[in-house]
Amino acid sequence: MTYMRDAGEVSAEFRARDDVDSLTFRTSGTHVRFVAPGSATRGQFGLFEWNMQPRTGGADAHFHRTFSESFFVTSGTVEF
């Protein structure tokens, strides 16, 4: 994607912390916040916050055909 205009444009959208959808998995206690899902980014990317309990397993090995997945661990250790 290339931006070709001479000046910037205002295109940000404020999403208050409590205004995003979330869910908690009952079996593990993992809490997920849909910070910026594709529906809020015109399908350009998705941003999700996962708060996992200690010694909690994540998804089984898998791959995605239509997008890449990245992880940023802010505390603790995650083993793949």
Biopython code that builds the backbone (N, CA, C, O; Angstrom):
import numpy as np
from Bio.PDB.StructureBuilder import StructureBuilder

atoms = [
    (1, "MET", "N", (0.848, -1.164, 0.000)),
    (1, "MET", "CA", (0.000, 0.000, 0.000)),
    (1, "MET", "C", (0.900, 1.234, 0.000)),
    (1, "MET", "O", (1.829, 1.323, 0.803)),
    (2, "THR", "N", (0.631, 2.182, -0.890)),
    (2, "THR", "CA", (1.420, 3.403, -0.991)),
    (2, "THR", "C", (0.492, 4.597, -0.850)),
    (2, "THR", "O", (-0.588, 4.630, -1.439)),
    (3, "TYR", "N", (0.918, 5.570, -0.070)),
    (3, "TYR", "CA", (0.144, 6.803, 0.106)),
    (3, "TYR", "C", (0.719, 7.855, -0.821)),
    (3, "TYR", "O", (1.892, 8.207, -0.690)),
    (4, "MET", "N", (-0.072, 8.369, -1.758)),
    (4, "MET", "CA", (0.429, 9.247, -2.805)),
    (4, "MET", "C", (0.104, 10.727, -2.615)),
    (4, "MET", "O", (0.555, 11.549, -3.413)),
    (5, "ARG", "N", (-0.649, 11.089, -1.604)),
    (5, "ARG", "CA", (-1.022, 12.497, -1.434)),
    (5, "ARG", "C", (0.122, 13.293, -0.823)),
    (5, "ARG", "O", (1.024, 12.727, -0.205)),
    (6, "ASP", "N", (0.078, 14.620, -1.003)),
    (6, "ASP", "CA", (1.119, 15.509, -0.478)),
    (6, "ASP", "C", (0.956, 15.788, 1.006)),
    (6, "ASP", "O", (1.936, 16.091, 1.687)),
    (7, "ALA", "N", (-0.256, 15.691, 1.517)),
    (7, "ALA", "CA", (-0.524, 15.972, 2.936)),
    (7, "ALA", "C", (-1.212, 14.769, 3.563)),
    (7, "ALA", "O", (-1.856, 13.969, 2.883)),
    (8, "GLY", "N", (-1.059, 14.665, 4.858)),
    (8, "GLY", "CA", (-1.707, 13.575, 5.573)),
    (8, "GLY", "C", (-3.214, 13.756, 5.630)),
    (8, "GLY", "O", (-3.744, 14.802, 5.257)),
    (9, "GLU", "N", (-3.883, 12.739, 6.094)),
    (9, "GLU", "CA", (-5.328, 12.826, 6.270)),
    (9, "GLU", "C", (-5.698, 12.247, 7.628)),
    (9, "GLU", "O", (-5.009, 11.373, 8.153)),
    (10, "VAL", "N", (-6.777, 12.739, 8.178)),
    (10, "VAL", "CA", (-7.249, 12.230, 9.462)),
    (10, "VAL", "C", (-8.133, 11.026, 9.169)),
    (10, "VAL", "O", (-9.209, 11.154, 8.585)),
    (11, "SER", "N", (-7.659, 9.854, 9.585)),
    (11, "SER", "CA", (-8.436, 8.639, 9.323)),
    (11, "SER", "C", (-8.470, 7.715, 10.534)),
    (11, "SER", "O", (-8.938, 6.581, 10.440)),
    (12, "ALA", "N", (-7.977, 8.198, 11.670)),
    (12, "ALA", "CA", (-7.973, 7.379, 12.882)),
    (12, "ALA", "C", (-9.372, 7.265, 13.457)),
    (12, "ALA", "O", (-10.219, 8.138, 13.267)),
    (13, "GLU", "N", (-9.590, 6.177, 14.158)),
    (13, "GLU", "CA", (-10.868, 5.968, 14.833)),
    (13, "GLU", "C", (-10.574, 5.584, 16.273)),
    (13, "GLU", "O", (-9.889, 4.591, 16.521)),
    (14, "PHE", "N", (-11.082, 6.354, 17.223)),
    (14, "PHE", "CA", (-10.857, 6.081, 18.637)),
    (14, "PHE", "C", (-11.763, 4.953, 19.084)),
    (14, "PHE", "O", (-12.963, 4.956, 18.812)),
    (15, "ARG", "N", (-11.174, 3.984, 19.776)),
    (15, "ARG", "CA", (-11.931, 2.876, 20.353)),
    (15, "ARG", "C", (-11.550, 2.799, 21.818)),
    (15, "ARG", "O", (-10.447, 2.372, 22.157)),
    (16, "ALA", "N", (-12.459, 3.212, 22.684)),
    (16, "ALA", "CA", (-12.202, 3.190, 24.124)),
    (16, "ALA", "C", (-11.974, 1.755, 24.592)),
    (16, "ALA", "O", (-12.534, 0.813, 24.032)),
    (17, "ARG", "N", (-11.153, 1.601, 25.617)),
    (17, "ARG", "CA", (-10.792, 0.264, 26.121)),
    (17, "ARG", "C", (-12.016, -0.601, 26.395)),
    (17, "ARG", "O", (-12.011, -1.792, 26.083)),
    (18, "ASP", "N", (-13.041, -0.031, 26.962)),
    (18, "ASP", "CA", (-14.222, -0.816, 27.334)),
    (18, "ASP", "C", (-15.234, -0.961, 26.205)),
    (18, "ASP", "O", (-16.269, -1.604, 26.380)),
    (19, "ASP", "N", (-14.940, -0.360, 25.027)),
    (19, "ASP", "CA", (-15.872, -0.423, 23.905)),
    (19, "ASP", "C", (-15.553, -1.526, 22.907)),
    (19, "ASP", "O", (-16.157, -1.577, 21.835)),
    (20, "VAL", "N", (-14.613, -2.412, 23.237)),
    (20, "VAL", "CA", (-14.270, -3.494, 22.314)),
    (20, "VAL", "C", (-14.840, -4.811, 22.840)),
    (20, "VAL", "O", (-14.971, -5.014, 24.047)),
    (21, "ASP", "N", (-15.169, -5.684, 21.916)),
    (21, "ASP", "CA", (-15.697, -6.999, 22.300)),
    (21, "ASP", "C", (-14.594, -7.830, 22.943)),
    (21, "ASP", "O", (-13.411, -7.635, 22.664)),
    (22, "SER", "N", (-14.989, -8.743, 23.795)),
    (22, "SER", "CA", (-14.036, -9.643, 24.427)),
    (22, "SER", "C", (-14.746, -10.938, 24.789)),
    (22, "SER", "O", (-15.974, -11.028, 24.769)),
    (23, "LEU", "N", (-13.944, -11.928, 25.118)),
    (23, "LEU", "CA", (-14.512, -13.194, 25.596)),
    (23, "LEU", "C", (-13.500, -13.849, 26.517)),
    (23, "LEU", "O", (-12.301, -13.583, 26.439)),
    (24, "THR", "N", (-13.999, -14.706, 27.387)),
    (24, "THR", "CA", (-13.147, -15.472, 28.291)),
    (24, "THR", "C", (-13.471, -16.949, 28.103)),
    (24, "THR", "O", (-14.629, -17.358, 28.187)),
    (25, "PHE", "N", (-12.429, -17.746, 27.846)),
    (25, "PHE", "CA", (-12.617, -19.186, 27.705)),
    (25, "PHE", "C", (-12.836, -19.787, 29.090)),
    (25, "PHE", "O", (-11.985, -19.641, 29.968)),
    (26, "ARG", "N", (-13.948, -20.449, 29.290)),
    (26, "ARG", "CA", (-14.284, -21.011, 30.598)),
    (26, "ARG", "C", (-13.301, -22.085, 31.050)),
    (26, "ARG", "O", (-12.990, -22.181, 32.237)),
    (27, "THR", "N", (-12.812, -22.890, 30.116)),
    (27, "THR", "CA", (-11.956, -24.012, 30.495)),
    (27, "THR", "C", (-10.556, -23.577, 30.925)),
    (27, "THR", "O", (-9.946, -24.219, 31.780)),
    (28, "SER", "N", (-10.038, -22.484, 30.338)),
    (28, "SER", "CA", (-8.656, -22.074, 30.630)),
    (28, "SER", "C", (-8.556, -20.752, 31.375)),
    (28, "SER", "O", (-7.527, -20.468, 31.988)),
    (29, "GLY", "N", (-9.604, -19.941, 31.334)),
    (29, "GLY", "CA", (-9.545, -18.613, 31.932)),
    (29, "GLY", "C", (-8.864, -17.582, 31.046)),
    (29, "GLY", "O", (-8.724, -16.426, 31.443)),
    (30, "THR", "N", (-8.440, -17.984, 29.852)),
    (30, "THR", "CA", (-7.816, -17.051, 28.913)),
    (30, "THR", "C", (-8.834, -15.998, 28.501)),
    (30, "THR", "O", (-9.971, -16.315, 28.150)),
    (31, "HIS", "N", (-8.409, -14.744, 28.549)),
    (31, "HIS", "CA", (-9.285, -13.620, 28.192)),
    (31, "HIS", "C", (-8.767, -12.983, 26.907)),
    (31, "HIS", "O", (-7.581, -12.672, 26.800)),
    (32, "VAL", "N", (-9.654, -12.790, 25.933)),
    (32, "VAL", "CA", (-9.287, -12.231, 24.632)),
    (32, "VAL", "C", (-10.068, -10.949, 24.397)),
    (32, "VAL", "O", (-11.287, -10.914, 24.562)),
    (33, "ARG", "N", (-9.347, -9.883, 24.006)),
    (33, "ARG", "CA", (-9.981, -8.609, 23.623)),
    (33, "ARG", "C", (-9.776, -8.396, 22.131)),
    (33, "ARG", "O", (-8.662, -8.547, 21.629)),
    (34, "PHE", "N", (-10.840, -8.046, 21.422)),
    (34, "PHE", "CA", (-10.786, -7.779, 19.983)),
    (34, "PHE", "C", (-10.472, -6.295, 19.798)),
    (34, "PHE", "O", (-11.363, -5.501, 19.498)),
    (35, "VAL", "N", (-9.211, -5.927, 19.978)),
    (35, "VAL", "CA", (-8.785, -4.527, 20.004)),
    (35, "VAL", "C", (-9.097, -3.835, 18.682)),
    (35, "VAL", "O", (-9.687, -2.754, 18.672)),
    (36, "ALA", "N", (-8.710, -4.442, 17.581)),
    (36, "ALA", "CA", (-8.975, -3.862, 16.260)),
    (36, "ALA", "C", (-9.191, -5.008, 15.271)),
    (36, "ALA", "O", (-8.274, -5.367, 14.532)),
    (37, "PRO", "N", (-10.376, -5.574, 15.251)),
    (37, "PRO", "CA", (-10.637, -6.671, 14.311)),
    (37, "PRO", "C", (-10.716, -6.150, 12.877)),
    (37, "PRO", "O", (-10.801, -4.943, 12.647)),
    (38, "GLY", "N", (-10.688, -7.062, 11.930)),
    (38, "GLY", "CA", (-10.758, -6.681, 10.529)),
    (38, "GLY", "C", (-11.945, -5.789, 10.206)),
    (38, "GLY", "O", (-11.858, -4.945, 9.315)),
    (39, "SER", "N", (-13.045, -5.963, 10.911)),
    (39, "SER", "CA", (-14.227, -5.126, 10.662)),
    (39, "SER", "C", (-13.975, -3.662, 11.015)),
    (39, "SER", "O", (-14.674, -2.781, 10.515)),
    (40, "ALA", "N", (-12.986, -3.391, 11.870)),
    (40, "ALA", "CA", (-12.663, -2.014, 12.257)),
    (40, "ALA", "C", (-11.495, -1.453, 11.441)),
    (40, "ALA", "O", (-11.224, -0.254, 11.500)),
    (41, "THR", "N", (-10.803, -2.307, 10.682)),
    (41, "THR", "CA", (-9.625, -1.867, 9.927)),
    (41, "THR", "C", (-9.807, -2.038, 8.423)),
    (41, "THR", "O", (-8.830, -2.066, 7.675)),
    (42, "ARG", "N", (-11.037, -2.151, 7.989)),
    (42, "ARG", "CA", (-11.362, -2.385, 6.574)),
    (42, "ARG", "C", (-10.618, -3.614, 6.031)),
    (42, "ARG", "O", (-10.198, -3.648, 4.875)),
    (43, "GLY", "N", (-10.472, -4.612, 6.897)),
    (43, "GLY", "CA", (-9.857, -5.867, 6.495)),
    (43, "GLY", "C", (-8.352, -5.813, 6.304)),
    (43, "GLY", "O", (-7.764, -6.766, 5.792)),
    (44, "GLN", "N", (-7.712, -4.713, 6.707)),
    (44, "GLN", "CA", (-6.271, -4.575, 6.490)),
    (44, "GLN", "C", (-5.446, -5.355, 7.505)),
    (44, "GLN", "O", (-4.358, -5.825, 7.173)),
    (45, "PHE", "N", (-5.937, -5.504, 8.736)),
    (45, "PHE", "CA", (-5.237, -6.283, 9.756)),
    (45, "PHE", "C", (-6.181, -6.528, 10.916)),
    (45, "PHE", "O", (-7.262, -5.943, 10.976)),
    (46, "GLY", "N", (-5.782, -7.379, 11.825)),
    (46, "GLY", "CA", (-6.525, -7.610, 13.057)),
    (46, "GLY", "C", (-5.559, -7.531, 14.228)),
    (46, "GLY", "O", (-4.422, -7.993, 14.133)),
    (47, "LEU", "N", (-6.006, -6.954, 15.320)),
    (47, "LEU", "CA", (-5.179, -6.844, 16.527)),
    (47, "LEU", "C", (-5.986, -7.384, 17.695)),
    (47, "LEU", "O", (-7.062, -6.878, 18.011)),
    (48, "PHE", "N", (-5.448, -8.422, 18.335)),
    (48, "PHE", "CA", (-6.149, -9.098, 19.417)),
    (48, "PHE", "C", (-5.224, -9.210, 20.612)),
    (48, "PHE", "O", (-4.041, -9.510, 20.455)),
    (49, "GLU", "N", (-5.743, -8.975, 21.790)),
    (49, "GLU", "CA", (-4.971, -9.087, 23.031)),
    (49, "GLU", "C", (-5.396, -10.362, 23.745)),
    (49, "GLU", "O", (-6.564, -10.535, 24.094)),
    (50, "TRP", "N", (-4.432, -11.252, 23.958)),
    (50, "TRP", "CA", (-4.691, -12.519, 24.642)),
    (50, "TRP", "C", (-4.024, -12.479, 26.005)),
    (50, "TRP", "O", (-2.809, -12.298, 26.090)),
    (51, "ASN", "N", (-4.786, -12.643, 27.062)),
    (51, "ASN", "CA", (-4.250, -12.722, 28.418)),
    (51, "ASN", "C", (-4.450, -14.158, 28.898)),
    (51, "ASN", "O", (-5.557, -14.583, 29.227)),
    (52, "MET", "N", (-3.334, -14.886, 28.925)),
    (52, "MET", "CA", (-3.379, -16.313, 29.240)),
    (52, "MET", "C", (-2.934, -16.564, 30.671)),
    (52, "MET", "O", (-2.041, -15.892, 31.187)),
    (53, "GLN", "N", (-3.559, -17.526, 31.292)),
    (53, "GLN", "CA", (-3.188, -17.947, 32.635)),
    (53, "GLN", "C", (-1.899, -18.771, 32.566)),
    (53, "GLN", "O", (-1.600, -19.331, 31.511)),
    (54, "PRO", "N", (-1.130, -18.862, 33.649)),
    (54, "PRO", "CA", (0.087, -19.684, 33.656)),
    (54, "PRO", "C", (-0.202, -21.131, 33.261)),
    (54, "PRO", "O", (-1.237, -21.694, 33.619)),
    (55, "ARG", "N", (0.715, -21.707, 32.531)),
    (55, "ARG", "CA", (0.651, -23.104, 32.096)),
    (55, "ARG", "C", (-0.612, -23.425, 31.300)),
    (55, "ARG", "O", (-1.139, -24.535, 31.376)),
    (56, "THR", "N", (-1.089, -22.447, 30.539)),
    (56, "THR", "CA", (-2.264, -22.648, 29.695)),
    (56, "THR", "C", (-1.820, -22.918, 28.273)),
    (56, "THR", "O", (-0.987, -22.190, 27.733)),
    (57, "GLY", "N", (-2.356, -23.937, 27.671)),
    (57, "GLY", "CA", (-2.035, -24.235, 26.279)),
    (57, "GLY", "C", (-2.790, -23.304, 25.342)),
    (57, "GLY", "O", (-3.883, -22.833, 25.656)),
    (58, "GLY", "N", (-2.196, -23.054, 24.207)),
    (58, "GLY", "CA", (-2.841, -22.231, 23.183)),
    (58, "GLY", "C", (-3.426, -23.109, 22.098)),
    (58, "GLY", "O", (-3.800, -24.257, 22.337)),
    (59, "ALA", "N", (-3.497, -22.558, 20.920)),
    (59, "ALA", "CA", (-4.048, -23.299, 19.781)),
    (59, "ALA", "C", (-3.112, -24.432, 19.381)),
    (59, "ALA", "O", (-1.901, -24.354, 19.584)),
    (60, "ASP", "N", (-3.690, -25.485, 18.811)),
    (60, "ASP", "CA", (-2.879, -26.557, 18.249)),
    (60, "ASP", "C", (-2.132, -26.021, 17.024)),
    (60, "ASP", "O", (-2.488, -24.971, 16.488)),
    (61, "ALA", "N", (-1.103, -26.737, 16.587)),
    (61, "ALA", "CA", (-0.350, -26.331, 15.396)),
    (61, "ALA", "C", (-1.314, -26.131, 14.227)),
    (61, "ALA", "O", (-2.185, -26.965, 13.980)),
    (62, "HIS", "N", (-1.151, -25.009, 13.508)),
    (62, "HIS", "CA", (-2.036, -24.692, 12.395)),
    (62, "HIS", "C", (-1.363, -23.659, 11.492)),
    (62, "HIS", "O", (-0.284, -23.162, 11.815)),
    (63, "PHE", "N", (-1.992, -23.338, 10.371)),
    (63, "PHE", "CA", (-1.521, -22.267, 9.508)),
    (63, "PHE", "C", (-2.723, -21.572, 8.895)),
    (63, "PHE", "O", (-3.833, -22.103, 8.893)),
    (64, "HIS", "N", (-2.482, -20.367, 8.371)),
    (64, "HIS", "CA", (-3.540, -19.578, 7.741)),
    (64, "HIS", "C", (-3.173, -19.355, 6.276)),
    (64, "HIS", "O", (-2.029, -19.025, 5.963)),
    (65, "ARG", "N", (-4.109, -19.530, 5.410)),
    (65, "ARG", "CA", (-3.877, -19.332, 3.977)),
    (65, "ARG", "C", (-3.969, -17.868, 3.569)),
    (65, "ARG", "O", (-3.379, -17.478, 2.562)),
    (66, "THR", "N", (-4.689, -17.053, 4.319)),
    (66, "THR", "CA", (-4.981, -15.695, 3.850)),
    (66, "THR", "C", (-4.348, -14.580, 4.678)),
    (66, "THR", "O", (-4.528, -13.408, 4.347)),
    (67, "PHE", "N", (-3.609, -14.904, 5.748)),
    (67, "PHE", "CA", (-2.976, -13.847, 6.531)),
    (67, "PHE", "C", (-1.815, -14.388, 7.351)),
    (67, "PHE", "O", (-1.690, -15.596, 7.554)),
    (68, "SER", "N", (-0.981, -13.491, 7.811)),
    (68, "SER", "CA", (0.143, -13.838, 8.674)),
    (68, "SER", "C", (-0.241, -13.582, 10.114)),
    (68, "SER", "O", (-1.132, -12.784, 10.404)),
    (69, "GLU", "N", (0.443, -14.270, 11.010)),
    (69, "GLU", "CA", (0.158, -14.132, 12.430)),
    (69, "GLU", "C", (1.455, -13.776, 13.149)),
    (69, "GLU", "O", (2.495, -14.386, 12.899)),
    (70, "SER", "N", (1.394, -12.789, 14.040)),
    (70, "SER", "CA", (2.557, -12.372, 14.819)),
    (70, "SER", "C", (2.193, -12.360, 16.288)),
    (70, "SER", "O", (1.021, -12.250, 16.646)),
    (71, "PHE", "N", (3.219, -12.477, 17.151)),
    (71, "PHE", "CA", (3.000, -12.493, 18.592)),
    (71, "PHE", "C", (3.970, -11.526, 19.253)),
    (71, "PHE", "O", (5.123, -11.404, 18.838)),
    (72, "PHE", "N", (3.496, -10.846, 20.277)),
    (72, "PHE", "CA", (4.336, -9.981, 21.091)),
    (72, "PHE", "C", (4.030, -10.323, 22.536)),
    (72, "PHE", "O", (2.933, -10.042, 23.019)),
    (73, "VAL", "N", (4.974, -10.921, 23.225)),
    (73, "VAL", "CA", (4.778, -11.356, 24.612)),
    (73, "VAL", "C", (5.243, -10.252, 25.535)),
    (73, "VAL", "O", (6.416, -9.882, 25.510)),
    (74, "THR", "N", (4.335, -9.711, 26.362)),
    (74, "THR", "CA", (4.693, -8.580, 27.238)),
    (74, "THR", "C", (5.198, -9.014, 28.596)),
    (74, "THR", "O", (5.921, -8.263, 29.252)),
    (75, "SER", "N", (4.836, -10.208, 29.035)),
    (75, "SER", "CA", (5.389, -10.733, 30.289)),
    (75, "SER", "C", (5.245, -12.248, 30.298)),
    (75, "SER", "O", (4.329, -12.803, 29.690)),
    (76, "GLY", "N", (6.148, -12.897, 30.987)),
    (76, "GLY", "CA", (6.109, -14.349, 31.045)),
    (76, "GLY", "C", (6.795, -14.962, 29.852)),
    (76, "GLY", "O", (7.548, -14.294, 29.142)),
    (77, "THR", "N", (6.536, -16.233, 29.631)),
    (77, "THR", "CA", (7.140, -16.994, 28.545)),
    (77, "THR", "C", (6.069, -17.808, 27.863)),
    (77, "THR", "O", (5.214, -18.404, 28.520)),
    (78, "VAL", "N", (6.114, -17.834, 26.545)),
    (78, "VAL", "CA", (5.192, -18.665, 25.763)),
    (78, "VAL", "C", (6.039, -19.638, 24.971)),
    (78, "VAL", "O", (6.999, -19.242, 24.310)),
    (79, "GLU", "N", (5.685, -20.915, 25.038)),
    (79, "GLU", "CA", (6.415, -21.944, 24.312)),
    (79, "GLU", "C", (5.579, -22.428, 23.142)),
    (79, "GLU", "O", (4.404, -22.761, 23.298)),
    (80, "PHE", "N", (6.200, -22.466, 21.960)),
    (80, "PHE", "CA", (5.509, -22.938, 20.774)),
    (80, "PHE", "C", (5.934, -24.345, 20.461)),
    (80, "PHE", "O", (5.461, -24.931, 19.487)),
]
sb = StructureBuilder()
sb.init_structure("model")
sb.init_model(0)
sb.init_chain("A")
sb.init_seg("    ")
for serial, (resi, resn, name, xyz) in enumerate(atoms, 1):
    if name == "N":
        sb.init_residue(resn, " ", resi, " ")
    sb.init_atom(name, np.array(xyz, "f"), 0.0, 1.0, " ", f" {name:<3s}", serial, name[0])
structure = sb.get_structure()
